[in-house]
Amino acid sequence: MTALNALTSFPELNKDKIDWRGLTFVRTKEAVEFLIENSDKIHFDGLSSNSEPEAVKWLMKYKHKINYKFMSYNCAPEAMQLLIENQNKINWQNLSCNQSLEAIQLLRANPSKIDWINLSGNSSPDAIVLLRENPDKICWSALSSNPLAEAVQLLMENPLKIDWDEMSGNSNPVAVQLLLENIHNINWVYLSYNPSPEAVQLLMANQKKIHWIGLSSNPSPEATQLLTDNPDKINWFGLSSNHSAKIVPLLKENPDNINWHCLSHNELLFNF
């Protein structure tokens, strides 16, 4: 079997198990090509949010099927142009999550429509500029989970407003260092999802505090090693959602434990 066949055969052999709606959200060329080969299974909700170039080409071909609520997440230039031309169809709550410059410009031009919670979690430098201009609108809990360097800098300038639960899941190195300096404030459930090597090292040193559901979805190599060493503690929903290629052997060895709804949202479906 060739490497290419190995990549394509697993989803092909498991068509009946795939959550096709979930697969439309996967932003890889392999996933979109597989969807196009099975175009009768495409759900345009998920595809409308998919910024992978081949997905965008398909959307431009079937504009009448676009769901603008989901397209409001889509940062592809073609998608943003459609949103600019159809502003009455924009979902402003979802657009507030959109990291493209054009999305932030649209939000800036329509400040009353901004969802400030979503904007506070938006990992675009332009979003942080807009937040700095409107400090009274910042959602500090959402900002505390934002790994963007500019977001963490804003948090460092306002330490009393940090939400330590949300910060515990923040993988930015500066945020993790702050956690290490304030271990008493750590939320260990949130930390278990944190892919930072330093965060996982802290978990390894405090294994009784690990939240294994969170760790099962943690893509760091160190987390994978912990899961391999503790197979009885694996949460298979979480592992099937894990984006690390290193967890593929665990899934291969336990095919009956795969959660296909979760794996269908995961680009790893094409790494078997």
N, C-alpha and C positions, 0 to 999 in steps of 0.2 A: 504493500500500500504506500503510495507517495505521500509526502508531507501535506500536499494540497488536499488529497483525498481524505487524509486523516482529519483535517480541519473541517471539511464539509460533510463528512459522513455521519458524524454524531448528531447534529440537528436534523439531518435528512432521515436518519433512522428513528428519530423520536418525534416526528411531526405531530403525532397524536397526543403528545404530552405537553407540547409548547403552548404557553399562554401568548397567543399571537398579538393581543393588544399590548401586553407588556413588551414584546419584542420591538414594537414600533418606536419605543423610547430609546433604544440602544443606538448610540451615536458612533457606529463603526461601519466601515465600507462593507465588511463581510456580512453584517447583520442586514444592512439595507439591500444588498444584492440578493440575499436569501429571501427577503420579503418580496422583492420585485419578481423573483422566480415563482413566488406563490402569491401573486397580486390579489387573488380573490380573498386572501386572509388579512389583507391590510386594514387596519383601523386608522382612520384619518385623524383621530384625536391625538394619539401619540405621535404620529408622523408629522403632524402640524408643528410640533415643538422640536422636531429633530433637525439640528443644524448641520448634519453630515451632508457634504455636497451632493451625493447621489440622491439623498432624501429630498433635498431642496429642489433638485431637477424634477423629481417626480411630482412634488407639490405644484411646481409651476405648470406642469402638464395638466394637472387636475385641480385648478384653482377653485372650481365650483364646489369641491369637497372639503376645502380647508375649514378647520375649526379655529376661528380667530381667538377664542379664549385661550387655546393652547399655543397658537402661534405667537401670542404675546410674550411667551418665554423665549422665542427663537431669536438668536442673535445673528443669524446669517444675514448678510447685506440684502439679499433678495427678499427675505422675510420682512426685514425692517422697512424696505421700500413699500411693500404691500401694506404694512401697518400705517405708514405715513399717509398713504393714499386712502386708507379706510379707517380713519381715526374713530369713527362712530362705532366700529366693531371691536376696538381694543378693550381688553380686560386690564384695567389699570393696576389692579392688585398684582396680577402676574407680571405686567410690564415692569413693575417696581423691583422685580427679581432679575430683570434682564441686564446683562453686563455690558451691552454694546454702547458705544458713545452715542449713537442715534437714539437709543432708548432713553438715556439720561437726558439728552437734549429735549426729547418729547416731554419727559417728566418735568424738566425745568420750565418748559413753556406752559405746563398745566399743573401748577403746584397744588391746587385744591384736590387733584385726583390721585396724588401720591399716597401709596400705602407706606407709611413711615417705618412700620415694623419690618416689612420686607426690604425696604431700602437700607435699613440699618444692617441687614445681613448680606447685602449685595457686595460682592468682592470685586467691585470696579473702583479704581482710584477716583473716577469722576463722581461716583456715588458718594464717596467720603467727602469730597469737596462740597457737594450739595448739603451733606449733613452738617459740616462745619459752618455753613452759612445759616443753618436752622437748628442750633443746638437744643432748643426747647422741644424739638420734634423727635429727637433721637430716642430710639428704644434701646436702652443700655443692655438689656438681656440679649437681644438679637446681636448687637454690636460685639458683645463679649464672646460670641461664638465665631465671629468673623476672622478668618486667618490672614486677611490682607495686612501687609505691613503698616499701611496708612491707618487702618482701623485699630490695630494694636497700639500704634502711637497715640491715637486719640484716647484710648483706654488708659494708657500710662499717664496721660495728662489729667485724667479724672479717676484716680484709683478708688475713691469712695463709691463710685457708681458701678464698679465691676460686679457683674453677677457671677459668682464663683462656680456655681453649678455649670453654667454655659461655658465659662472659661476653661473648665476642666476638660472639655472636649476640643479645645482650640489647639491645633497642631503647629501654629506659628512658633518658631524657636524662642522668641522673646516671651510669648505667653507661657510656654512650657517652663522657662526659667523662673518666671514669676510664680508659677505653681509650686516649683521645687522649693522656693523661698517661703511659701505659705502652705505647707503640707496640711496644716490643720483646717484649711478652707477647701480642700479637694473634695469633690463629689466623685466617689470611686466608680459609680455606675457610668457617669459621663466619661471618666478617664479611661474606662475599658474600651471605649470606641476610638480613643485618640491614637492615631497612627504614628505619632512622633516616636522615634527610637528611645528618647529619654523618658517619655511617658510609659512606654512598655517596659523599660528597665525598672521603673518604679513599681509597676504592677508585678513584675517577676520577684521583686523583693518583698511584696505584700500580697502573696497569692490568695490568702484568705479573704481579701477584700475585692477580688476580681468578680466582675459581673460577666458570666460566661456567655450570655447572649450577645453582649456588646463585643466581647473579645472575639467571638466567632465570626463577626463581620469586619473585624479589624484587619486591614490589608498589609500591615507591617510584617516583614520577615520574622521578627522576634515573636510576634503574636502567633504566627503560623507554627513556629517551633513549640510554643507553649501548648497549642491545640494538639499538635502531633504527640506530645508527651502526655496529654491528658484526654484521650479520645472519648472517655466516658462522660466528659463534661461539655462536649461539643453541642452547640445548638444548631441543628441542621438547617433551620430557616435562615439563621444568620450566616452560616457557612455558604449556603447556596447564593447568598447576596454578596459574598466577599469578592472583591475585584482583583485579588492577588492571584497571579498564575501559580503561585506556590501551593495553593490549596487544591488544585486540580487533582493531584494524586489521591488526596483524601476522599474527594467526591467519586473518583473512579473506583476506589476500593469499596465504596459504600453506595452503590447506585440506587438501592432501594430507599436510602435516606434522603435522596435529593428532593428538594422542594422545587417543583418545576415552575411555579408562579414566580418565585424569587430568581431562579436561574434564567428565566426568560427575559428578565430585566437586566441581565448581566452579560457583558461582552465575552465573558469566559465560556459561554455556550459554544463559541467557535474556537476554543483552545484545547478541546479534548482530542 
